[in-house]
Amino acid sequence: MIRPIGTIHAVALAAMVSTGAPLVAQEAGGEVPRIAVEGVGRVATVPDMANLSLGVVAEADTPGAAVSALSADLDPLLAALTGMGIAPSDIQTGRLSLSPVYADGPRDGGEAPRIAGYSAESDVNVRLGDVARLGDVLDAAVGAGSNRFGGVSFGLSDPQPAEDAALAGAMADAMRKAAILSEAAGLALGDVISIDETGRSSSPGPVMMRMDAAEGGVPTAPGEVETVVTIQAVFGLE
């Protein structure tokens, strides 16, 4: 039977958490055996949404002309995206930059670089709720004038089920480890004393993309999104 646990010496508790091994902690009424372990839960889920970073780059002789050219190129891109059925709330224009373009070629020692024109750039971020349409959306964007691609990331529209499953898996992993260690120590595993979540992350696997000139498409393979949860669990020992 496990006795109630009182105040534990801070040094003993720190050692217990850092080692994850069985530890007998001291309290006023005697010894309280306990064990601390880390549990890790992992869940792989097929993503159901994608975030695209597209963009347009336009060059002209003057700053004003470069910005005007950029605006003229952005309009058909935005129209193409909405024409694909993407809601305006899922399309966002981002970074806008204007910078000089310097002429190539040799210069005299003290000669400053010569400005040959100006380059204007703008990003367009797109949230796509149907991953299967990713290739078609990329094709439409390129056809509408997008000449800059910042990448694609995949995710989950509702990450809660995966996070809950990973959390349950982390607890099961902690209980498994505690059972192995307590048996090896010749003790019986008691009740759970405390549980703390120590980490949570979600990351997509590698994204495979290639241009297929024969088909004119952009095949993609979204892979899986891995959700990882870690916990620290403390159990009593009998």
C-alpha positions as CSV (number, residue, x, y, z in Angstrom):
1,M,0.0,0.0,0.0
2,I,1.3,3.5,-0.9
3,R,1.6,5.9,2.0
4,P,0.5,9.6,1.4
5,I,3.4,11.6,0.0
6,G,4.5,14.7,1.9
7,T,7.1,17.3,1.0
8,I,10.0,15.9,-0.9
9,H,13.5,17.2,-0.7
10,A,14.2,19.4,-3.8
11,V,17.5,17.7,-4.6
12,A,16.0,14.2,-4.5
13,L,13.1,15.3,-6.8
14,A,15.5,16.9,-9.3
15,A,17.6,13.7,-9.4
16,M,14.4,11.6,-9.9
17,V,13.2,13.7,-12.9
18,S,16.6,13.9,-14.6
19,T,17.5,10.2,-14.4
20,G,14.0,8.7,-14.9
21,A,15.2,5.8,-12.7
22,P,13.7,4.4,-9.4
23,L,14.3,6.7,-6.5
24,V,13.6,6.5,-2.8
25,A,12.7,10.0,-1.6
26,Q,12.9,11.0,2.0
27,E,10.1,12.7,4.0
28,A,9.4,13.2,7.7
29,G,7.5,10.0,8.1
30,G,10.0,7.7,6.4
31,E,10.9,6.6,2.9
32,V,8.5,7.0,-0.1
33,P,9.6,4.9,-3.1
34,R,8.7,6.3,-6.4
35,I,9.8,6.3,-10.1
36,A,9.8,9.0,-12.8
37,V,9.7,8.1,-16.5
38,E,9.3,10.0,-19.7
39,G,6.6,8.9,-22.1
40,V,6.6,9.6,-25.9
41,G,3.6,9.3,-28.1
42,R,3.8,9.6,-31.9
43,V,1.0,9.6,-34.4
44,A,1.3,9.9,-38.2
45,T,-1.6,11.4,-40.1
46,V,-2.2,12.1,-43.8
47,P,-2.4,15.9,-44.2
48,D,-5.6,17.4,-45.4
49,M,-4.5,21.0,-46.1
50,A,-1.5,22.8,-47.7
51,N,-0.1,26.2,-47.5
52,L,1.5,27.6,-50.6
53,S,3.9,30.5,-51.0
54,L,3.7,31.9,-54.5
55,G,4.8,35.3,-55.8
56,V,5.5,37.6,-58.7
57,V,8.7,39.4,-59.7
58,A,8.6,42.3,-62.2
59,E,11.4,44.5,-63.5
60,A,11.4,47.9,-65.1
61,D,13.6,51.0,-65.7
62,T,12.1,53.1,-62.9
63,P,10.7,52.3,-59.5
64,G,7.2,53.4,-60.4
65,A,7.2,51.3,-63.6
66,A,8.4,48.2,-61.7
67,V,5.5,48.6,-59.1
68,S,3.0,49.1,-61.9
69,A,4.2,46.1,-63.7
70,L,4.0,44.1,-60.5
71,S,0.4,45.2,-59.9
72,A,-0.5,44.2,-63.5
73,D,1.0,40.8,-63.0
74,L,-0.6,40.2,-59.6
75,D,-4.2,40.8,-60.8
76,P,-4.4,37.8,-63.2
77,L,-2.7,35.6,-60.5
78,L,-5.3,36.5,-57.9
79,A,-8.1,36.0,-60.5
80,A,-6.7,32.6,-61.4
81,L,-6.7,31.5,-57.7
82,T,-10.2,32.6,-57.0
83,G,-11.2,31.0,-60.3
84,M,-10.0,27.7,-59.0
85,G,-12.6,28.0,-56.2
86,I,-10.2,29.2,-53.5
87,A,-12.0,31.6,-51.1
88,P,-10.6,35.1,-50.9
89,S,-10.1,34.6,-47.1
90,D,-7.6,31.8,-48.0
91,I,-5.5,34.1,-50.3
92,Q,-3.3,36.7,-48.7
93,T,-0.7,39.0,-50.3
94,G,2.4,39.3,-48.2
95,R,5.8,40.8,-48.5
96,L,6.2,43.7,-51.0
97,S,9.8,44.7,-51.9
98,L,11.4,47.1,-54.3
99,S,15.2,47.0,-55.0
100,P,17.6,48.3,-57.6
101,V,19.0,46.0,-60.2
102,Y,22.7,46.7,-60.9
103,A,24.4,46.4,-64.3
104,D,26.8,43.6,-64.9
105,G,30.3,44.1,-66.2
106,P,33.6,45.5,-65.0
107,R,33.9,48.9,-63.2
108,D,36.7,51.3,-62.6
109,G,38.2,51.2,-59.1
110,G,36.3,54.1,-57.7
111,E,33.2,53.8,-59.8
112,A,29.9,53.1,-58.0
113,P,27.7,50.3,-59.3
114,R,25.4,51.4,-62.1
115,I,21.7,50.9,-61.6
116,A,20.2,49.3,-64.7
117,G,16.6,49.1,-63.4
118,Y,14.4,48.1,-60.5
119,S,12.8,44.9,-59.3
120,A,9.5,44.7,-57.5
121,E,8.4,41.5,-55.7
122,S,5.3,40.4,-53.9
123,D,4.3,37.2,-52.1
124,V,1.0,35.5,-52.3
125,N,0.2,33.0,-49.6
126,V,-2.6,30.4,-50.3
127,R,-4.3,28.1,-47.9
128,L,-5.6,25.0,-49.8
129,G,-8.2,22.8,-48.1
130,D,-8.0,20.0,-50.8
131,V,-4.5,18.6,-51.0
132,A,-5.5,16.6,-54.1
133,R,-5.8,19.9,-56.1
134,L,-2.4,21.1,-55.3
135,G,-0.9,20.3,-58.6
136,D,-3.7,21.9,-60.5
137,V,-3.5,25.1,-58.4
138,L,0.3,25.3,-59.1
139,D,-0.3,24.9,-62.8
140,A,-2.9,27.6,-62.8
141,A,-0.7,30.0,-60.8
142,V,2.3,29.5,-63.2
143,G,0.0,29.9,-66.2
144,A,-1.3,33.2,-64.7
145,G,2.1,34.7,-64.3
146,S,3.5,33.5,-61.0
147,N,7.3,33.4,-61.4
148,R,8.3,32.9,-57.8
149,F,7.7,29.8,-55.7
150,G,8.5,30.0,-52.0
151,G,7.5,26.4,-51.1
152,V,4.6,24.3,-49.8
153,S,3.9,23.0,-46.3
154,F,1.3,20.4,-45.3
155,G,-0.8,20.3,-42.2
156,L,-4.0,19.2,-40.5
157,S,-7.1,21.4,-40.5
158,D,-8.1,19.8,-37.2
159,P,-5.0,18.6,-35.3
160,Q,-6.9,17.8,-32.1
161,P,-7.6,14.1,-32.8
162,A,-3.9,13.4,-33.6
163,E,-2.8,15.3,-30.5
164,D,-5.2,13.4,-28.3
165,A,-4.0,10.1,-29.7
166,A,-0.4,11.0,-29.3
167,L,-1.1,12.1,-25.7
168,A,-2.7,8.8,-24.9
169,G,0.2,7.0,-26.5
170,A,2.7,9.0,-24.4
171,M,0.9,7.9,-21.2
172,A,0.9,4.2,-22.4
173,D,4.6,4.5,-23.1
174,A,5.3,5.9,-19.7
175,M,3.3,3.1,-18.0
176,R,5.2,0.5,-20.0
177,K,8.6,1.9,-19.0
178,A,7.6,2.2,-15.4
179,A,6.3,-1.4,-15.3
180,I,9.6,-2.7,-16.8
181,L,11.8,-0.7,-14.4
182,S,9.7,-1.6,-11.3
183,E,9.8,-5.3,-12.2
184,A,13.5,-5.1,-12.7
185,A,13.9,-3.5,-9.3
186,G,11.8,-6.2,-7.7
187,L,9.0,-3.8,-6.7
188,A,5.3,-3.5,-7.6
189,L,4.1,-0.5,-9.6
190,G,1.7,1.7,-7.6
191,D,-0.6,4.6,-8.4
192,V,0.2,7.6,-10.5
193,I,1.5,10.5,-8.4
194,S,1.8,13.2,-11.1
195,I,1.7,13.7,-14.8
196,D,3.2,16.7,-16.7
197,E,3.1,17.3,-20.4
198,T,6.7,18.4,-21.3
199,G,6.5,18.8,-25.1
200,R,4.2,18.9,-28.1
201,S,5.1,19.3,-31.8
202,S,3.7,18.6,-35.3
203,S,5.9,18.4,-38.3
204,P,5.3,17.3,-41.9
205,G,7.5,14.7,-43.6
206,P,9.6,15.6,-46.7
207,V,7.6,17.0,-49.6
208,M,8.3,15.4,-53.0
209,M,7.7,17.7,-56.0
210,R,8.8,17.4,-59.6
211,M,7.9,19.1,-62.9
212,D,6.6,16.7,-65.6
213,A,7.1,18.2,-69.0
214,A,5.2,15.5,-70.7
215,E,2.1,15.9,-68.7
216,G,2.5,19.6,-68.0
217,G,1.7,19.0,-64.3
218,V,3.4,19.3,-60.9
219,P,2.9,16.0,-59.2
220,T,3.3,16.2,-55.4
221,A,3.4,13.6,-52.6
222,P,2.3,15.2,-49.2
223,G,3.6,12.3,-47.1
224,E,2.4,12.4,-43.5
225,V,2.3,14.8,-40.6
226,E,3.9,13.4,-37.4
227,T,2.5,14.6,-34.1
228,V,4.7,14.0,-31.1
229,V,3.8,14.5,-27.4
230,T,6.1,13.9,-24.5
231,I,5.1,13.6,-20.8
232,Q,6.8,13.1,-17.4
233,A,5.0,10.7,-15.2
234,V,5.8,9.8,-11.6
235,F,4.5,6.5,-10.1
236,G,4.6,5.2,-6.6
237,L,6.3,1.9,-5.8
238,E,5.2,-0.8,-3.4
